[in-house]
């Protein structure tokens, strides 16, 4: 249930719709589903196995191949980057939730000073022929007080800073007692959002013009499907939706019983994740279709895309509710807040588990308090008028870029360095049967080849980063590449450090499993060693061709 609360989170409801919108709707859905099958699901299953088999964190699992331990530390940098802006998004949802208690939703109607605006609740213009909805005006001009990149960050909004502080207090209350207490909260964190999402979906699809928006989402645009940027976006979105390569899947799985059926969990969570993403996207694009119908614009031009899309489109739908829109608004933003807690708590637990592995004498609540305070102080930057520019920059360099790079080497380390036969032996010992040929083929060939191909092709054809059609200055790029370096450098640095520590041994030894690799339970560990020995003997007696062995196992 904790994995559901984590994987079915803001990545689905907030990030998936705007990523689909930026990448052409139907042009994105097909690559996303393909990527989910050949990269997302195999990666999710692999990380669940690693966590359950070793009962260790995302750093300690690299006893499987010590040279790759830098991947775990690189993931930590990315996770912290994402934590800071996820809580900033929670602050926005809290701001909207409080505003929803007013007798009239403040974004439902145009304010007198908003020129070129039309009411989100009725579609009528307050000043001439409006082309921008009151919901977008409210978000851009009132909540964010957004300015251009050239105007700098500006001073933080005290209201958003207060909302950010309250958000971190909620997160701290959940994480201060550890992962076991998180599991108790997971039932509410996982189930409540579906009630609200389905209610909002029903309203969205009944809006005038909604059909055109939904058609835009599901109608393939074949000329865009070959665009490498669309495939790169599909990979990064699948990682954000499922939470793979962020350490949380490994961490939560490490608390499973050793014989737990992880393949069933993988199927359930990945299926729920896809369904949730499609529900959220259908809701958003139904609303966009209505906006296009009201404003007379094309769907591609109806609102500015980016990270704020959800804070324009969802309130747009809420303003059109005929019966107690305030109640639905409160429930919806409470849902977003709950989703944010589920995701942020998982990320925080990843960092806490890594720190506790290195410093086991430090109490849980102290680590949680230190992390919460530090992340809050960093997160204040997102409460400034230029905060969304920074959020987009950190998401691009600190979230997506680092994760795709590290994920490419993670699957190679497990499937090729440790060896897929060894890995499948471990699964057989743990659950009593070997994974199917589909998993083997993905881990060995489809997943790593797809990741490296998409990553390299994207780097070659990389385009300048923009937000609201504005290009970032050189100083922003310098900050972004610095953040990227902090996440990537631990990988080669880890190889160098382990190599120096083992300089008296053969250089290939740093890639072999260390003595503590295997089940954490001593009894299981001894049984596993005997099992592995019997496997080695049976393979030595087998007489298979190299081609057959490569495809089906030795």
Secondary structure as the mmCIF struct_conf table of DSSP 4:
data_model
#
loop_
_struct_conf.conf_type_id
_struct_conf.id
_struct_conf.beg_label_comp_id
_struct_conf.beg_label_asym_id
_struct_conf.beg_label_seq_id
_struct_conf.end_label_comp_id
_struct_conf.end_label_asym_id
_struct_conf.end_label_seq_id
HELX_RH_AL_P HELX_RH_AL_P1 UNK A 2 UNK A 7
BEND BEND1 UNK A 8 UNK A 9
HELX_RH_AL_P HELX_RH_AL_P2 UNK A 10 UNK A 10
HELX_RH_PI_P HELX_RH_PI_P1 UNK A 11 UNK A 16
HELX_RH_AL_P HELX_RH_AL_P3 UNK A 17 UNK A 22
TURN_TY1_P TURN_TY1_P1 UNK A 23 UNK A 25
HELX_RH_AL_P HELX_RH_AL_P4 UNK A 26 UNK A 35
HELX_RH_PI_P HELX_RH_PI_P2 UNK A 36 UNK A 40
HELX_RH_AL_P HELX_RH_AL_P5 UNK A 41 UNK A 54
TURN_TY1_P TURN_TY1_P2 UNK A 58 UNK A 59
HELX_RH_3T_P HELX_RH_3T_P1 UNK A 60 UNK A 64
BEND BEND2 UNK A 65 UNK A 65
HELX_RH_3T_P HELX_RH_3T_P2 UNK A 66 UNK A 68
TURN_TY1_P TURN_TY1_P3 UNK A 69 UNK A 69
HELX_RH_AL_P HELX_RH_AL_P6 UNK A 70 UNK A 99
TURN_TY1_P TURN_TY1_P4 UNK A 100 UNK A 101
BEND BEND3 UNK A 102 UNK A 104
TURN_TY1_P TURN_TY1_P5 UNK A 106 UNK A 107
BEND BEND4 UNK A 108 UNK A 109
TURN_TY1_P TURN_TY1_P6 UNK A 112 UNK A 113
TURN_TY1_P TURN_TY1_P7 UNK A 115 UNK A 116
STRN STRN1 UNK A 117 UNK A 118
TURN_TY1_P TURN_TY1_P8 UNK A 120 UNK A 122
STRN STRN2 UNK A 125 UNK A 125
BEND BEND5 UNK A 126 UNK A 129
STRN STRN3 UNK A 132 UNK A 133
HELX_RH_AL_P HELX_RH_AL_P7 UNK A 134 UNK A 137
HELX_RH_PI_P HELX_RH_PI_P3 UNK A 138 UNK A 143
BEND BEND6 UNK A 144 UNK A 144
HELX_RH_3T_P HELX_RH_3T_P3 UNK A 149 UNK A 151
HELX_LH_PP_P HELX_LH_PP_P1 UNK A 155 UNK A 157
HELX_RH_AL_P HELX_RH_AL_P8 UNK A 158 UNK A 175
TURN_TY1_P TURN_TY1_P9 UNK A 176 UNK A 177
HELX_RH_AL_P HELX_RH_AL_P9 UNK A 179 UNK A 205
TURN_TY1_P TURN_TY1_P10 UNK A 206 UNK A 206
BEND BEND7 UNK A 207 UNK A 207
TURN_TY1_P TURN_TY1_P11 UNK A 208 UNK A 209
HELX_RH_AL_P HELX_RH_AL_P10 UNK A 210 UNK A 218
BEND BEND8 UNK A 219 UNK A 219
HELX_RH_AL_P HELX_RH_AL_P11 UNK A 222 UNK A 225
TURN_TY1_P TURN_TY1_P12 UNK A 226 UNK A 226
HELX_RH_AL_P HELX_RH_AL_P12 UNK A 228 UNK A 242
TURN_TY1_P TURN_TY1_P13 UNK A 243 UNK A 245
BEND BEND9 UNK A 246 UNK A 247
HELX_RH_AL_P HELX_RH_AL_P13 UNK A 248 UNK A 253
TURN_TY1_P TURN_TY1_P14 UNK A 254 UNK A 255
BEND BEND10 UNK A 256 UNK A 256
TURN_TY1_P TURN_TY1_P15 UNK A 258 UNK A 259
HELX_RH_AL_P HELX_RH_AL_P14 UNK A 262 UNK A 295
HELX_RH_3T_P HELX_RH_3T_P4 UNK A 299 UNK A 301
BEND BEND11 UNK A 302 UNK A 303
BEND BEND12 UNK A 306 UNK A 306
TURN_TY1_P TURN_TY1_P16 UNK A 307 UNK A 309
HELX_RH_AL_P HELX_RH_AL_P15 UNK A 310 UNK A 319
TURN_TY1_P TURN_TY1_P17 UNK A 320 UNK A 320
BEND BEND13 UNK A 322 UNK A 323
HELX_RH_AL_P HELX_RH_AL_P16 UNK A 325 UNK A 358
TURN_TY1_P TURN_TY1_P18 UNK A 360 UNK A 361
BEND BEND14 UNK A 362 UNK A 362
HELX_RH_AL_P HELX_RH_AL_P17 UNK A 364 UNK A 379
HELX_RH_3T_P HELX_RH_3T_P5 UNK A 380 UNK A 383
BEND BEND15 UNK A 384 UNK A 384
TURN_TY1_P TURN_TY1_P19 UNK A 385 UNK A 386
HELX_RH_AL_P HELX_RH_AL_P18 UNK A 387 UNK A 394
HELX_RH_PI_P HELX_RH_PI_P4 UNK A 395 UNK A 401
HELX_RH_AL_P HELX_RH_AL_P19 UNK A 402 UNK A 412
HELX_RH_PI_P HELX_RH_PI_P5 UNK A 413 UNK A 419
HELX_RH_AL_P HELX_RH_AL_P20 UNK A 420 UNK A 431
BEND BEND16 UNK A 432 UNK A 433
HELX_LH_PP_P HELX_LH_PP_P2 UNK A 434 UNK A 436
HELX_RH_AL_P HELX_RH_AL_P21 UNK A 437 UNK A 441
HELX_RH_PI_P HELX_RH_PI_P6 UNK A 442 UNK A 446
HELX_RH_AL_P HELX_RH_AL_P22 UNK A 447 UNK A 460
TURN_TY1_P TURN_TY1_P20 UNK A 461 UNK A 461
STRN STRN4 UNK A 466 UNK A 467
TURN_TY1_P TURN_TY1_P21 UNK A 468 UNK A 469
STRN STRN5 UNK A 470 UNK A 471
HELX_LH_PP_P HELX_LH_PP_P3 UNK A 472 UNK A 473
HELX_RH_AL_P HELX_RH_AL_P23 UNK A 474 UNK A 501
TURN_TY1_P TURN_TY1_P22 UNK A 502 UNK A 504
BEND BEND17 UNK A 505 UNK A 505
HELX_RH_3T_P HELX_RH_3T_P6 UNK A 507 UNK A 511
BEND BEND18 UNK A 512 UNK A 512
HELX_LH_PP_P HELX_LH_PP_P4 UNK A 513 UNK A 514
TURN_TY1_P TURN_TY1_P23 UNK A 515 UNK A 516
BEND BEND19 UNK A 518 UNK A 518
BEND BEND20 UNK A 520 UNK A 521
HELX_RH_AL_P HELX_RH_AL_P24 UNK A 522 UNK A 541
HELX_RH_AL_P HELX_RH_AL_P25 UNK A 546 UNK A 552
#
